[in-house]
């Protein structure tokens, strides 16, 4: 196209175009034949406009499709790698097969429990020819008809861990109770406290018939004025060694204190956790067993006996714990510590025994026989 010059006044085109309004310079020079020849020779040839070919639909053959969150899909793929056939998981969940669903597998499946939204998403997705779903999605499809998957897995986990949890809890209660009994019944320990009290009365010019255990043990840490390496505990060791050798190894009657017993509140927390799990499991059974419509779903029926036995054992542990609490209260009162828990007393006694054993190794080097007097 020519760039038209709108204002031709004073230019060559004014002279070429004549003076008439609307006249175009050069108009009439070419006749019709020349004009037609010009157009045939130089005008671009245009053919019929070709229609664009429809876009070919991309095939999804061989494609692995992920429908859930990327991180969740990756984690699910790793956790589910141990299962070759997801239908085996479905069948095991329907019958409560704790042999196939080991604790390790149950823990893994609890990390990839499908949500309602995920189940609906995979159920409604239409696969194309050759397209495959990712590992996580295939698992969701396999178990989508199993009701209350998470609750079933939690009951299976409890079944795997219940026996060891009860055994551990019983061991802690037994050690706590034994430590109380040893403190209550050890005649040697009682006589050692009497000797320590006598040392305190002699040093302070008192005639106290008793004292708080915490005060007495604190007194035994006092250092000698002439030698800061020597404490009253070293002196007590020397007195027992020379005057009352039968009491020298009194701590051997307190073997349960060689390791400080687990705290009472920690034991109670574990007991309450076990009881809560059992309560939830029995609640699950009582509320949902009757709702099962699939005859192949025998999970609740198969778990009922275990849950019943677990509840009975939990009640037994509750009774053992209450007996332990009573014994601890009696023990703290016996030691003159009305306002101090037995947990704290055990800590004090464990520390005292450890210090006493160390003093046994040192007192003969630090204290001369004449400091104690003739045997």
PEGITA-V429471 format. One record per pair of residues at least 12 apart in sequence whose ideal C-beta (glycine too) atoms are under 7 Angstrom apart, sorted by the first residue. I is the first residue (numbers start at 1). J is the second residue. D is the distance in Angstrom with one decimal. If there is no record, write none. Layout:
I_J_D, I_J_D
This chain:
13_25_5.2, 60_128_4.7, 60_130_6.4, 60_131_4.2, 61_129_6.5, 61_130_3.0, 62_130_5.7, 63_131_5.2, 64_132_5.2, 64_134_5.4, 65_131_6.0, 65_133_5.6, 65_134_6.6, 66_134_4.5, 66_137_6.8, 67_121_5.4, 67_122_5.7, 67_125_6.1, 67_137_5.2, 68_118_5.6, 68_136_5.8, 68_137_6.6, 72_136_7.0, 73_134_5.6, 73_136_4.8, 75_112_6.9, 76_112_4.5, 76_135_6.4, 76_136_3.3, 76_139_6.9, 77_134_6.6, 77_135_4.3, 77_136_5.9, 79_108_4.4, 79_111_5.9, 79_112_5.3, 80_112_6.8, 80_135_5.2, 80_136_6.6, 80_139_5.3, 82_105_6.6, 86_138_6.0, 86_139_4.7, 86_142_3.6, 87_142_5.5, 88_100_6.7, 89_142_6.7, 89_143_6.3, 90_142_5.1, 90_143_4.9, 90_146_5.8, 93_143_6.5, 93_146_4.9, 93_149_6.4, 93_152_5.5, 93_299_6.9, 94_146_6.3, 94_296_5.7, 94_297_4.8, 94_299_6.0, 95_298_5.2, 95_299_6.2, 95_302_6.1, 96_156_6.6, 96_299_4.5, 96_302_4.4, 96_303_5.3, 98_156_5.7, 98_159_5.5, 98_160_6.5, 101_156_5.6, 103_157_6.7, 103_160_4.0, 103_161_6.9, 106_153_5.4, 106_156_5.0, 106_157_4.9, 106_160_6.6, 107_157_6.9, 109_153_5.6, 110_150_7.0, 110_153_5.0, 110_157_7.0, 112_136_6.8, 113_149_5.7, 113_150_4.6, 114_140_4.5, 118_140_5.9, 119_140_6.0, 119_144_4.9, 122_137_5.0, 122_140_4.8, 122_141_5.4, 123_144_6.0, 148_288_6.4, 151_284_5.1, 152_299_5.8, 155_281_5.0, 155_284_6.6, 155_303_5.7, 158_277_5.0, 158_281_6.0, 159_306_5.7, 162_310_5.6, 165_274_5.7, 166_313_5.8, 166_317_6.5, 169_267_6.9, 169_270_5.5, 169_271_6.2, 169_274_6.9, 169_317_6.0, 170_317_6.8, 170_320_7.0, 172_262_4.6, 172_267_5.2, 173_267_6.3, 173_320_5.2, 173_321_6.0, 173_324_5.1, 175_256_5.8, 175_261_5.0, 176_261_4.4, 176_262_6.9, 176_264_7.0, 176_267_6.8, 176_324_5.4, 177_324_5.0, 177_327_5.7, 178_256_4.4, 179_256_3.9, 179_257_5.6, 179_261_5.1, 179_346_6.2, 180_327_4.5, 180_328_5.6, 180_331_4.3, 180_342_6.6, 182_253_6.3, 182_254_5.1, 182_256_5.4, 183_254_7.0, 183_331_5.6, 184_331_5.7, 184_334_6.0, 186_253_4.4, 186_254_6.1, 188_247_5.4, 188_250_3.9, 188_253_5.4, 189_250_5.4, 189_253_6.4, 189_254_6.2, 191_247_5.7, 192_247_5.5, 192_250_4.9, 193_216_6.7, 195_236_6.7, 195_239_6.5, 195_240_6.9, 196_216_5.6, 196_220_6.2, 196_236_6.0, 197_211_6.1, 197_216_6.5, 199_232_6.4, 199_236_6.5, 200_216_6.6, 200_219_5.2, 210_336_6.1, 212_336_5.2, 212_337_6.1, 213_335_4.6, 213_336_6.0, 213_337_5.7, 213_345_6.6, 213_348_6.8, 214_337_6.7, 214_340_6.7, 214_348_6.1, 217_348_5.7, 217_352_5.1, 219_232_6.6, 220_232_4.8, 220_233_4.6, 220_236_6.4, 221_233_6.8, 229_366_5.9, 230_366_5.1, 230_367_6.5, 233_355_5.9, 233_356_6.3, 233_359_4.7, 234_359_4.9, 234_362_6.3, 234_363_4.3, 234_366_5.6, 234_367_5.8, 235_367_6.4, 237_356_6.9, 237_359_4.8, 237_360_5.5, 237_363_4.1, 238_363_4.9, 238_367_4.7, 238_372_4.8, 239_372_6.0, 242_372_5.3, 242_375_4.7, 243_375_7.0, 251_353_4.7, 251_356_6.3, 251_357_6.6, 254_353_6.4, 257_346_6.6, 257_349_5.4, 257_350_5.2, 257_353_5.9, 260_346_5.4, 260_347_6.0, 260_350_4.5, 261_346_5.5, 263_343_4.7, 264_325_6.9, 264_328_6.4, 264_341_7.0, 264_342_6.9, 264_343_5.5, 267_321_6.7, 268_321_6.8, 271_317_5.9, 271_318_6.8, 271_321_5.5, 274_314_6.0, 275_314_5.2, 278_307_6.9, 278_310_5.0, 278_311_5.3, 278_314_5.1, 281_307_5.0, 282_307_5.1, 282_311_6.2, 285_300_5.3, 285_303_6.4, 285_304_5.8, 285_307_5.8, 288_300_6.4, 328_342_3.8, 332_345_5.9
